[in-house]
Amino acid sequence: SQIVSRAVDGFMGTWDWQTGELVRSYRTKHAMHSMLIRSFNVSEESVELFTVSLRLKGPLGCNLPDPRKLFNYCGQRTVSLIEQVKLDLSSGGGFKIKQIFKSRGMARLALSPSGAELIFSSLDEVRFCRLNDQDSFEVSRTLKHSSTITRLMYHPSEPCVVLADRHGQIVMWYCLDESVSSYPQRTLHWHANEVTDLAFTSNGQYLLSGGEEAVLVLWQVESNLRQYLPRLGDP
């Protein structure tokens, strides 16, 4: 029933879905890059988020290379703060922010379908973190990729993590069991430039990818067959 937003200027707000009116506003200290919701407690009127914030010098957003490039900026000198945010949605409620990790470059976040595991990227690495009810955060393992990671997500129904990189590759890691040292991989490659976004269909049978080529690619996951929606006009 509500939308949560957070912006480059540190503003965070909750909005009524039906009326579009601002319900509550909060002020935070960092420019926000992305976020995902872990849980929503109806009885306690609270929501728990994981967010990626950027540690910037000076006024928020002033020293980005170009504010319009915030979402795709992967500079080596960027520091991402991965934070747990708890919002009290009741009248007069506040919020708590806890920094849980610090990452090099522009970090990406993904939450497993069960909600038991959080993963985040740090340049060319993916770190897996177990989650529990005691709010303790422990990195259980780290996997390395061959290039800077630009997108990261879980398959909606299979034990599979999908990542994209700045060279146009989409890599799928399967059978992510901690007892083994290497994992089966599949690579999907059509994009000549950085893959800027990924999305699965709800049944997990198709994967969409997009980038600078202004072409939306629809992949059939099992067969690797692909279709194109070309000439979209812009990256």
N, C-alpha and C positions, 0 to 999 in steps of 0.2 A: 504493500500500500504506500510505501515511501521510496524515494530515490535518494541515494547519498552521493554527493559530489564533493570534489576537492580540487583546488586549482594551483596555478603557478604562484599566486600571491599569498598562499598559505590559508586562504579561506576554505572552510569546509561547511557544508550545509546539508540539511535534510529537507526534502520537498514532498508535498502532497501529490501523489500520482494523479488523482482525479482533477484537482483544481489548478495544479501548477504553482501553488503558493509556497513560499518559504516557511517551513515549520520552525526550525531552529538553526542558528548559525554558530560556528565555532572558529576560533583563530588559532592556527598552528604556526610553527616557526620555520617550516621548510616548504620548498616548492614540491608539489606532488606530481609524480609521473604516472603512477598507475595504482590500482587497488583491486582487491577481491574480497567478497564477504565470506567469512567462515561460518558464522551462525547468527541466528536471530531468535531471541528469547521473548516470546509473546507476553508471558506473565510478568516478567521483570522489565519489559519495555527497553531492552538493551540489544545492541548489535555489536558483533566483533568483526573487525576488519584486519586484513594484512595489507600494508601499503608500501610502495617504494617512493622515498623522498630523495631529493637531490640536495647535497650539502654545497651551497653556493656562497660565494663571498659577496658582501655588500647587500643592498636591497634585493629582495627576492626577484629572481628572474632577470636582473640587470646585466649579468655577465655571461649569458648564454651566447653562443656564436650567432644565433638567430632564433628568437623565441618561437618562430614557426617550425623550427627543426627540433624542438625539444623532444618529441616522441621518438625520433630516430637518431638522436645524438649518442654516439658510442665512443666518445673520446676517452683516451687512456687516462686522462687526469680527472675524469668525473668520478665522484664517490657517491654511491647509492646507499641510503640508510633504509634497511628493511625493518618496519615497525609494526607492532601490534597496537591496534587502536580499539578502545572500548567506548562506545557512545551510550549515554543514558538518554533515552528518548522521552522520558517523562518530563512534565513541566518543571522547569528549574534545574533540569539535569545537566551534567557537564560531560567531560570526556577525560580519558587517560590514554597517554601514548607511552609505549615502552619500546625502546630500540632493542632489537633482538639480534641483528646481524649488520655488518658493514661489508659492502661489496665494491670491488673495482669496476669501473665502467658503468654502463646503464643496465642495471639488473632487471631481469624478468622474473615474474612469479607465476606459479601454477599450484593448484591444490588438487590432490587426488580425489576421485569421485566419492570415496568413503569419508573424506575429510581427515584422515589419519596421518597424512604426510604432506608436507610443504616442500616444494623444490624452488630453487632460485639460481640464476646464472650469475657468474662473475667473469666477464670477458669470455674465455673459452672453456670455462668449467661449469658443471652443474652440481649443486650440492643438495643432498637429500636430508630432510629434517623430520624426525618423528614428532608428532604432536600428541599431547595428552591433556587431561583435565587439570593438571597441576601448573599449567602455564610454564613448563620447563621446555626449553628448546635445545635440541642436541643434533648436531650434524652426524648422521650415521655413515655416510660415504660420499665420496666426491668422484665424479667421472669427468674425463677430459675430452674435449672435442678438438678438431684440427683448425678451427677458425673462430672468430668472434661470433657469439650467439646473439641473434636479433629477436627471436621469438621462442617461446617455450610453452608447452601445454601437455596435459594428459589426454590419452584416448578416453572417451566417455564410458567405455564398457570393458576394455581389455587392459591387462597390466603392461602398458606401453606408454613411453614418453616420447613426444615428438618435439624436435627442435629445428629451427631454421638458422641460417648463418648469412654473413655478409657477402658470400660468394655465390648465393643462389641455391645452395643445397638445402634439402629437407631430409632430415635423418630420423628414423624411427628406431628406438631402442626397445627390445622386447625382453620378457622374462626377467624382470628386475628383482632378482632374489639376491639377498645379501650374502648368501653362502657361495656364490660363484664369482669369479674374478673378471669374466668377460661376458658380453651379452650379444645375442643375435641382433644384427642391424640390417635395415633396408634404407636405401637412399633414393629419393625422388629428385630429379634434377631437370629443370627446364629453364628456370630464371637465369638470366645472364648477370643480374645485379642482385643487390641485397633483397631478401624476402622481408617485407615490412609487416605482414600480418598473416595469420593462419586461423582457420575456424573449421571445426568438424560439424557435420550434420548430426542431429540428435541421436541417430542410430549408429553413428561411427563408421558408416559404409563409405562416406565421401568426405574428402578434405578439400577445402578451398585455400588457395594461396594467392597473394598479390604482392606487387612491388613496383619498381620504377618503370617497368615496361608498359604500364597502363593496360595490362591484360590480366583478367581474373582466370585462374586455372582451376578447373574442377577435376580432382583426382579420384578415381575409383580405387580404394585402398587395397583391395585384395588382388586386383589384376594389374595395377599401375597404369591402366588406360586413362587418358586425360582428354578433356574438352576445354574449349577456350571461349571466354566472353571478351572479345578484343575491342580495341578502339574506344576505351572508356574515357579518353580525353586527357586524363591526368594520372600521375603516379598514385 
